[in-house]
Amino acid sequence: MHVLKLGIPKGTLQESTLKFFKKAGYSINISSRSYYPSIDDDEIEAMLLRPQDMALYVERGVIDIGLAGSDWVRECKADVLEVGSLTYSKQTNRPARWVLAVAEDSPIKSVADLEGKVVFTELVEATKSYLADNGVNATVKFSHGATEVKIPHLCDAIVEITETGSSLKANRLRIVDVVLQSTTTLVVNKESWGDEWKRTKIENLYMLLSGALAAEEKVGLKMNISDENLQSVLAILPAMKKPTISSLSEDGWRAVETIIDEHVVRDLIPELKRVGAEGIIEYPLNKVIP
């Protein structure tokens, strides 16, 4: 039987990854004592791995595909294929940022001011490349966690990952520049991509995960409207393409259904009601496949 070996990121991305797999139609159960989660697909074997190492496991063929931040793929310089991005992180559905940060009262105002200084980070190779690209000579040292507290005791600046910036502010740090942005990426072993069965399985999986992610901030909306008010509803109703309109059993009435961004619903529903919409129903979505 054909089997696809899948790497699931352990740690901060774990919970959000499992959520998107669930919406995509895959149920994954992780035991606290095992690195081999169970998944309700006999054609997939899962392995729980640190995202920092994921691309290396893929490169060596231990697993066929894995989910990892594009930052760590770049950091370890693994020879893998990146099928596509899935823009989600621990707290949000926005790219995470690796930022150059200093103390609030630091005289450092730009990357140029780091000449001869000391920088601590977990992302050593990418930080060295960033400094080289800016023509700056600075000492870059690996940080074993708790990077924010190392300023000013051990270094002049740090390069740290952030989604909201709240942790940096809480530690009285100021962002100077964005070193790079990172999204969760589906990385694939090159030999696995050349296998027709595995490639099809990977493409199907990526399609479903992308659809689950696309549905995250959208909702379905359906309502009934009389023929005389139909154009008024269509004039204010946003849609991915065009709303679906169907006839009701009662003459002179239509059912209208569409998909919209969730953040506009609270303002849109009162407007729809005012122009004659009735029986308005909002419902969540699992997947949106373009």
C-alpha positions in Angstrom: 0.0 0.0 0.0 1.2 3.5 -0.8 2.0 5.7 2.3 2.8 9.4 2.5 5.0 10.3 5.5 3.9 13.6 7.0 5.8 15.9 9.5 3.6 17.8 12.0 5.3 20.8 13.7 5.7 20.3 17.4 5.4 23.3 19.7 3.9 26.7 19.0 2.4 25.7 15.6 1.1 22.4 16.8 -2.4 23.4 18.0 -3.2 25.6 15.0 -1.9 23.0 12.6 -4.2 20.3 14.1 -7.1 22.7 13.8 -6.6 23.3 10.1 -6.1 19.6 9.4 -9.4 19.0 11.2 -11.2 21.6 9.0 -9.6 20.0 6.0 -11.1 16.7 6.9 -8.3 15.0 8.8 -8.4 14.0 12.5 -5.0 13.8 14.2 -4.6 12.5 17.7 -1.3 13.1 19.6 -0.2 11.1 22.6 1.9 12.9 25.2 4.4 10.0 25.1 4.7 9.5 21.4 6.2 11.3 18.5 4.0 9.3 16.1 0.4 10.8 16.0 -2.5 8.8 14.7 -4.4 10.1 11.7 -7.7 8.9 10.2 -6.2 8.2 6.8 -4.5 4.8 6.2 -2.4 6.3 3.4 -0.7 8.9 5.7 1.8 8.3 8.5 2.5 11.3 10.8 5.5 12.2 12.8 5.8 15.0 15.3 9.0 17.1 14.8 10.5 20.4 15.8 9.8 23.0 13.0 13.5 24.1 13.2 14.5 20.6 12.0 11.5 19.8 9.7 13.2 20.7 6.4 16.2 18.6 7.2 14.0 15.5 7.8 12.3 16.2 4.5 15.6 16.7 2.6 16.9 13.3 3.8 13.7 11.5 3.0 12.8 10.5 6.5 9.4 12.1 5.7 7.9 13.0 2.4 6.4 16.4 3.4 6.4 18.6 6.4 5.0 21.9 7.6 7.5 24.4 8.8 8.1 28.1 8.9 9.8 29.5 5.8 12.3 31.1 8.2 13.6 27.7 9.4 13.7 26.4 5.8 15.9 29.3 5.0 18.0 29.0 8.1 19.0 25.3 7.6 19.5 25.8 3.9 17.8 22.4 3.1 17.5 21.3 -0.5 13.7 20.8 -0.6 10.7 21.9 -2.7 8.3 24.5 -1.3 4.9 23.6 -2.7 3.2 26.6 -1.2 2.5 28.8 1.8 -0.2 28.4 4.4 -0.3 31.7 6.1 -1.1 31.0 9.7 0.9 31.2 12.9 0.4 30.6 16.6 -2.1 33.4 17.3 -3.1 34.9 14.0 -3.5 34.2 10.3 -0.8 36.7 9.4 2.9 36.1 8.6 5.2 36.1 11.7 8.0 38.6 11.7 11.6 38.3 12.7 12.5 41.8 13.9 15.6 43.6 15.0 14.9 45.0 18.4 16.8 47.1 21.0 16.2 48.7 24.4 13.7 51.6 24.4 16.5 54.0 25.3 19.1 52.6 23.0 20.9 55.0 20.7 20.6 52.4 17.9 18.2 53.8 15.3 19.0 51.7 12.3 20.8 48.5 11.2 23.8 50.7 10.3 24.2 51.5 14.0 25.0 47.8 14.8 28.5 48.1 13.4 30.8 46.3 15.9 27.9 45.5 18.2 26.6 42.1 19.5 23.3 40.5 18.4 21.6 37.5 20.0 19.1 35.4 18.1 17.9 31.9 17.4 18.0 32.7 13.7 21.8 33.0 13.3 22.4 32.3 9.6 19.5 34.5 8.4 20.6 37.3 10.7 24.2 37.1 9.4 22.9 37.3 5.8 20.7 40.3 6.8 23.7 42.1 8.3 25.9 41.3 5.3 23.2 42.6 2.9 23.3 45.9 4.8 27.1 46.0 4.9 27.3 45.7 8.7 29.9 43.9 10.6 28.5 42.7 14.0 28.9 39.6 16.2 25.9 37.2 16.0 25.5 34.7 18.8 22.9 31.9 19.3 20.3 32.5 22.0 19.1 29.5 24.0 15.7 31.1 24.6 14.6 34.1 26.8 16.2 36.3 24.1 14.4 39.5 25.2 16.0 39.6 28.6 19.6 39.5 27.2 19.4 43.2 26.4 21.4 45.1 27.7 23.2 42.6 29.8 24.7 40.4 27.1 24.1 42.2 23.8 23.2 45.4 22.1 20.3 44.1 20.0 18.3 40.9 19.3 16.5 39.4 16.3 13.4 37.8 17.6 10.1 36.5 16.2 6.9 38.3 16.9 3.3 38.3 15.8 1.8 41.2 17.7 4.9 42.9 19.2 3.3 42.8 22.7 6.1 40.7 24.3 8.7 43.1 23.0 6.8 46.1 24.4 6.3 44.3 27.8 10.1 43.9 28.0 10.7 47.6 27.1 12.2 46.9 23.7 11.8 48.9 20.5 11.6 47.4 16.9 14.2 48.9 14.6 13.6 46.9 11.5 12.0 43.7 10.1 14.6 41.2 9.2 12.2 38.8 7.4 8.7 37.6 7.3 7.8 34.0 7.7 4.8 31.9 6.7 4.1 28.2 7.3 5.3 26.4 4.3 4.6 22.9 2.9 8.0 21.5 2.1 8.5 18.3 0.0 11.3 15.9 -0.6 12.4 16.1 -4.3 12.2 12.4 -4.9 8.8 12.1 -3.3 7.6 14.9 -5.6 8.7 12.8 -8.6 6.5 9.9 -7.5 3.2 10.2 -9.3 1.1 8.8 -6.4 2.8 10.8 -3.7 2.6 14.0 -5.8 -1.2 13.6 -6.3 -1.7 12.9 -2.6 0.4 16.0 -1.7 -1.5 18.2 -4.2 -4.8 17.0 -2.8 -3.7 17.6 0.8 -2.4 21.1 0.0 -5.7 22.0 -1.8 -7.7 21.0 1.2 -5.5 22.7 3.7 -5.5 25.9 1.6 -9.3 25.7 1.4 -9.6 25.3 5.2 -7.3 28.4 5.7 -9.3 30.4 3.1 -12.5 29.6 5.0 -11.1 30.8 8.3 -12.2 34.4 8.0 -15.2 33.9 5.8 -18.8 32.9 6.5 -21.8 31.8 4.4 -24.9 34.0 4.4 -28.3 33.1 3.1 -31.6 34.9 3.1 -35.1 35.2 1.5 -36.0 38.3 -0.5 -39.0 39.3 -2.6 -38.6 39.9 -6.3 -39.3 43.6 -5.9 -36.4 44.0 -3.4 -34.0 41.6 -5.0 -31.9 44.3 -6.8 -31.6 46.3 -3.6 -30.1 43.3 -1.8 -27.7 42.5 -4.7 -26.5 46.1 -4.8 -25.2 45.9 -1.2 -24.2 42.2 -1.1 -20.5 41.5 -1.6 -19.6 38.1 -3.0 -16.6 36.0 -4.0 -18.1 36.0 -7.5 -21.9 36.3 -7.7 -24.5 35.3 -5.2 -26.5 32.1 -5.8 -30.2 33.0 -6.5 -32.9 30.3 -6.5 -36.7 30.4 -6.6 -38.8 29.6 -3.5 -42.0 27.7 -3.5 -43.9 30.9 -2.9 -44.3 33.0 -6.0 -42.5 36.3 -6.0 -39.7 35.3 -3.6 -36.1 34.2 -4.0 -33.4 32.6 -1.8 -30.0 34.3 -2.0 -26.8 32.7 -0.8 -23.2 34.0 -0.8 -19.9 33.8 0.9 -18.4 37.0 2.5 -15.7 38.2 4.8 -16.7 37.6 8.4 -15.7 41.1 9.6 -18.3 42.8 7.4 -21.3 40.7 8.6 -22.2 42.8 11.7 -22.7 45.9 9.5 -24.2 44.1 6.6 -27.0 42.2 8.2 -28.9 45.3 9.5 -28.6 46.8 6.0 -30.0 43.7 4.4 -32.9 43.7 6.9 -33.7 47.3 6.0 -34.0 46.6 2.3 -36.4 43.7 2.9 -34.3 40.5 3.5 -35.9 37.9 5.7 -34.9 34.7 7.3 -31.2 35.7 7.3 -28.9 32.9 8.3 -25.1 33.2 8.9 -23.1 29.9 9.1 -19.4 28.9 9.4 -17.4 27.3 6.7 -14.9 24.5 6.8 -13.3 24.9 3.3 -13.4 27.4 0.4 -11.9 26.0 -2.8 -11.7 28.5 -5.6 
